[in-house]
Amino acid sequence: MSTVIPTPAHGRPDRAGREPVTVIDVGGSHLRRARWTPGHEPYDLERSPSPGFRRHPTDSPAQLQARMVEALCASVPAGPGATAGVSFGAALDHRTGTVYASAPLWGDHAQPFDLLGALRARRPDVDWHVVNDVTAALLHFAAAPARRHHRKIMLMTISTGIACRTLDRRDDRIPVDGGGLQGEIGHLPASTTLLGEPVDLRCDCSGPRHLAAFSSGPGIQRMAEELRRRAGRAWDDSRLHAGIEAGASFETAFRAALDDDDPLARDLLDAVTAPVADVLRTALCLDPDLDEVALTGGVAVDLAGHYRRAVLGHLTRQGLYLTSDFAPEWVERRITVCAPGEADGMIGAGLAALRAQEAA
């Protein structure tokens, strides 16, 4: 079942005569679909659970992929000149639309899947455009007039999964490697500690001690469970435990505990942001042309100021060699936590579709 959020209708061609684009954002937890034209907010927004392995635990990856193709095709209304831009939460070949893997959707599965080809075969009446969800979010974030003169912009999403992308504004390009990939940091080796002791957790992809194992949304909940085992009485006395016991979701209880300055919640946030800060420290050290590094995704956006303070705390305690001593503001002014809607994958998917049509 999908949830429809009514918004003002702008379902007319834009000033250039373009019909509305169907824009779809596929995450590990939810699929959002809307209609969009440049200069307007998305409208006729629908939200439904993503057909992934958590919702259909007995399905094979092939069955889950078939469900995904069905859901995406059903999201695009029939009509002449139908165009769809898809922001897809997976490691995919930016050049071809082939999906390599998506641990949040399909778990431990890395057999390439030609998503774009499957969509075109199922609905040849639609002009399909598929990009990675972080690419889409970055395109929207970078389109803001205030970022017109940036040299490079990096956007990292902290959500059900973790990844980042860097856009070079000087040639308007997101470079990719030989596999058509960039910024799949969620599966890089990482480390962190809880209460002074190392933590050993596995990622949804089954790999040990990946960044996503500690710092993604599911990873943070696993870290909280590990903290509960280690903290004992301190956990029982914490605001975080009290919120969960009162029936709040983990996310709500965690945010409320941080608002109340709960020491155990702060310990947890420090532990799960440490591996993220490690990546940012390396990125800024290797590429000083990065004028802004934006953090988005459900985790970062929901925790907002708490999240930024925790990341900057790590970068202050152990920052860039010499730079953090002689120009500490250089790092701080580059770190942004996105406001809600500031890096919208649906709008980015629409921008990607229009850019591809203009380049054709």
C-alpha positions in Angstrom: 0.0 0.0 0.0 1.3 3.5 -0.8 0.7 6.7 1.0 -0.4 9.6 -1.1 0.6 13.1 0.0 -1.5 15.7 -1.7 0.4 18.8 -3.0 -0.6 21.6 -5.3 -1.0 20.4 -8.9 1.4 21.9 -11.4 0.7 19.3 -14.1 1.2 21.5 -17.1 4.1 21.7 -19.4 6.9 24.1 -18.2 7.9 27.3 -20.1 10.0 25.3 -22.5 7.0 23.1 -23.4 8.2 20.0 -21.6 5.7 17.6 -20.2 6.0 16.6 -16.5 8.6 14.0 -15.7 7.8 11.0 -13.5 10.5 11.0 -10.8 11.1 8.0 -8.6 13.4 7.7 -5.6 14.2 4.1 -4.5 15.8 3.7 -1.1 16.4 0.6 1.0 13.2 1.3 3.0 10.9 3.3 0.8 10.0 4.1 -2.8 8.8 7.6 -3.5 7.1 8.6 -6.8 5.9 12.0 -8.0 5.5 14.2 -11.1 7.8 17.1 -11.6 8.6 20.0 -13.9 11.6 22.4 -13.6 10.8 25.4 -11.3 8.2 23.5 -9.3 8.2 21.2 -6.4 7.3 17.5 -7.0 3.5 16.9 -6.8 1.1 13.9 -6.6 3.7 12.3 -4.3 3.2 8.6 -3.4 5.3 6.7 -0.9 5.4 2.9 -0.4 7.7 0.3 1.1 10.6 -0.8 -1.2 10.2 -4.4 -2.4 13.4 -5.5 -0.7 14.5 -8.5 1.2 13.4 -7.1 4.6 9.8 -6.9 3.3 10.0 -10.2 1.3 12.5 -12.3 3.2 11.7 -15.6 1.4 12.1 -14.1 -2.1 15.3 -14.8 -4.2 17.2 -11.8 -5.5 15.8 -12.5 -9.0 12.2 -12.3 -7.5 13.0 -9.1 -5.7 14.4 -7.6 -8.9 11.2 -8.6 -10.8 9.1 -6.9 -8.0 11.2 -3.8 -8.4 10.8 -3.6 -12.2 7.0 -4.1 -11.7 6.8 -1.4 -9.1 8.8 1.1 -11.2 6.8 0.4 -14.3 3.6 0.8 -12.5 4.7 4.2 -11.2 4.8 5.8 -14.7 1.4 6.8 -16.2 0.8 5.9 -19.8 0.8 8.8 -22.3 2.7 10.2 -25.2 6.2 11.4 -24.5 6.4 9.7 -21.1 9.7 10.3 -19.4 10.9 8.8 -16.1 13.9 9.7 -14.0 14.9 7.0 -11.4 17.1 7.7 -8.4 18.1 4.2 -7.4 19.8 3.2 -4.1 22.4 0.8 -5.4 25.9 0.6 -6.7 25.4 0.8 -10.4 27.3 1.5 -13.6 26.6 5.2 -14.2 27.2 4.7 -17.9 24.8 1.8 -18.6 22.2 1.6 -15.7 23.4 -1.9 -14.8 23.0 -2.5 -11.0 25.9 -4.3 -9.4 24.7 -4.6 -5.9 22.3 -3.2 -3.3 22.8 -4.6 0.2 19.8 -2.7 1.6 17.5 -4.1 -1.1 18.9 -7.5 -2.0 21.3 -8.4 0.8 24.4 -10.4 0.1 24.0 -10.5 -3.7 26.4 -9.0 -6.3 25.2 -10.5 -9.7 24.9 -7.6 -12.2 21.3 -6.7 -13.1 20.5 -4.7 -16.2 17.8 -2.6 -14.6 17.6 0.0 -17.4 17.3 -2.8 -20.0 14.6 -4.5 -18.0 12.6 -1.3 -17.6 12.9 -0.5 -21.3 11.8 -4.0 -22.3 8.8 -3.9 -19.9 7.7 -0.3 -20.8 9.2 0.7 -24.2 6.8 3.6 -24.3 8.8 5.4 -21.5 12.0 7.2 -21.9 13.9 5.8 -18.9 16.8 7.4 -17.2 18.4 5.7 -14.2 21.1 7.2 -11.9 22.4 6.3 -8.5 20.5 7.9 -5.6 23.5 9.8 -4.3 24.2 11.1 -7.8 20.6 12.3 -8.0 20.7 14.0 -4.6 24.0 15.7 -5.4 22.6 17.1 -8.7 19.8 18.7 -6.8 22.0 20.0 -4.0 24.6 21.5 -6.5 21.9 23.2 -8.5 21.3 25.8 -5.8 22.5 29.3 -7.0 24.7 29.7 -3.9 26.9 26.8 -5.1 27.3 28.1 -8.7 30.9 29.1 -8.1 32.0 26.1 -6.1 34.9 24.1 -7.7 33.9 20.7 -6.3 31.1 19.5 -4.1 30.9 16.1 -2.3 27.7 14.7 -1.0 27.6 11.8 1.4 24.3 10.0 2.3 23.9 8.3 5.7 20.8 6.3 5.6 19.9 2.6 5.1 23.1 2.5 3.1 26.1 4.8 2.9 27.8 6.3 -0.3 29.1 9.5 -1.6 29.6 11.3 -4.9 31.8 14.3 -6.0 30.8 16.7 -8.7 33.4 18.8 -10.5 31.5 22.0 -11.3 34.3 23.2 -13.6 33.3 20.7 -16.3 29.9 19.7 -14.7 31.1 16.1 -14.4 30.8 13.3 -11.9 33.9 11.2 -12.8 33.6 7.4 -12.7 36.1 4.5 -12.7 36.4 1.5 -15.0 33.3 0.0 -13.6 31.2 3.2 -13.9 31.4 3.7 -10.2 32.4 6.5 -7.8 32.2 6.9 -4.0 30.9 3.5 -2.9 32.4 4.1 0.6 29.8 2.2 2.5 31.8 -1.0 2.0 35.2 0.3 2.7 37.0 -1.2 5.7 36.3 0.8 8.9 36.8 0.6 12.6 35.3 2.2 15.8 35.1 1.6 19.5 32.3 1.5 22.1 33.2 2.3 25.8 36.9 2.1 24.8 36.8 -1.3 23.2 36.8 -2.2 19.5 33.6 -3.3 17.8 33.3 -6.2 15.3 30.1 -6.1 13.2 29.1 -7.4 9.8 27.5 -5.3 7.0 24.2 -6.3 5.3 26.5 -7.4 2.4 28.0 -9.9 4.9 31.4 -8.2 4.8 33.1 -7.6 8.2 33.7 -4.2 9.6 32.5 -2.1 6.7 31.6 1.6 7.2 27.9 0.8 6.7 28.1 -1.9 9.4 28.7 0.8 12.0 27.3 4.0 10.6 24.3 3.3 8.5 20.8 3.4 9.9 20.7 -0.4 10.5 24.3 -0.3 11.6 23.5 2.3 14.3 20.8 0.0 15.7 23.3 -2.9 15.8 25.7 -0.6 17.6 23.0 0.3 20.1 22.4 -3.3 20.8 26.1 -3.8 21.3 26.2 -0.8 23.6 23.3 -2.3 25.6 25.2 -5.5 26.2 28.3 -3.6 27.3 26.9 -0.8 29.3 24.7 -2.9 31.7 23.2 -0.7 34.5 24.2 2.5 32.7 22.0 1.4 29.7 19.1 0.7 32.1 19.4 4.2 33.5 19.8 6.0 30.2 17.3 8.3 28.5 17.7 6.2 25.3 16.6 3.0 27.0 13.7 4.9 28.7 12.5 6.2 25.3 12.5 2.7 23.7 10.8 1.2 26.7 8.1 3.9 26.5 7.3 2.6 22.9 9.1 5.2 20.8 10.9 4.0 17.7 14.7 3.7 18.0 15.2 6.8 15.8 12.8 8.9 17.8 14.2 7.7 21.2 17.8 8.3 20.0 17.1 11.9 18.9 15.2 12.7 22.1 18.0 11.3 24.2 20.5 13.5 22.4 18.2 16.5 22.9 18.3 15.7 26.6 22.1 15.4 26.5 22.0 11.7 27.6 25.6 10.6 28.1 25.1 7.1 26.6 23.4 8.5 23.6 26.3 10.8 23.1 28.7 7.9 23.4 26.7 6.0 20.7 26.7 9.0 18.3 30.5 9.5 18.8 31.1 5.9 18.0 29.0 5.8 14.8 30.3 9.1 13.5 33.9 8.3 14.0 34.2 6.1 10.8 32.4 8.9 8.8 34.8 11.5 10.1 37.7 9.2 9.0 36.4 9.3 5.4 35.9 13.0 5.4 39.3 13.7 6.9 40.9 11.7 4.1 38.8 13.3 1.4 39.6 16.8 2.5 43.3 16.0 2.9 43.5 14.5 -0.6 41.3 17.1 -2.4 41.5 20.7 -1.2 39.3 21.7 -4.1 36.3 20.4 -2.2 34.5 23.6 -1.4 31.6 21.9 0.4 31.0 18.5 1.8 27.3 17.8 2.4 25.9 15.1 4.7 22.3 13.9 3.9 20.2 10.9 4.2 17.7 10.0 7.0 20.3 9.6 9.7 22.2 12.8 9.2 19.1 15.0 8.4 17.1 13.7 11.3 20.0 14.3 13.8 21.0 17.5 12.1 23.0 19.7 14.6 23.8 16.7 16.8 25.3 14.9 13.8 27.4 17.9 12.6 28.7 18.6 16.1 29.8 15.0 16.5 31.6 14.9 13.1 33.3 18.2 13.7 34.3 17.0 17.2 36.2 14.1 15.7 37.8 16.4 13.1 38.8 18.8 15.9 40.3 16.2 18.1 42.1 14.5 15.3 42.0 16.7 12.2 44.1 17.4 9.1 47.8 17.5 9.8 48.9 21.2 10.3 45.8 22.5 8.6 43.6 22.0 11.7 46.2 23.8 13.7 46.8 26.8 11.4 43.4 27.1 9.7 40.8 25.2 11.8 38.0 27.2 10.2 38.9 25.8 6.8 37.5 22.4 7.7 34.5 23.6 9.7 33.1 25.9 7.0 33.1 23.0 4.5 30.9 20.6 6.4 27.1 21.0 5.8 24.3 18.9 7.1 21.5 19.2 4.5 18.1 20.6 5.5 15.0 18.5 4.6 14.5 18.7 0.9 17.8 20.3 0.1 19.2 17.2 -1.6 16.1 15.5 -3.0 16.8 12.4 -5.1 13.5 12.8 -7.0 14.3 16.3 -8.2 17.8 15.1 -9.0 16.5 12.2 -11.0 14.4 14.7 -13.0 17.4 16.9 -13.6 19.4 13.9 -14.7 16.7 12.9 -17.2 16.4 16.3 -18.7 20.2 16.7 -18.9 20.4 13.3 -20.8 17.7 14.4 -23.2 19.4 17.7 -23.9 22.7 15.9 -24.5 21.2 13.3 -26.9 
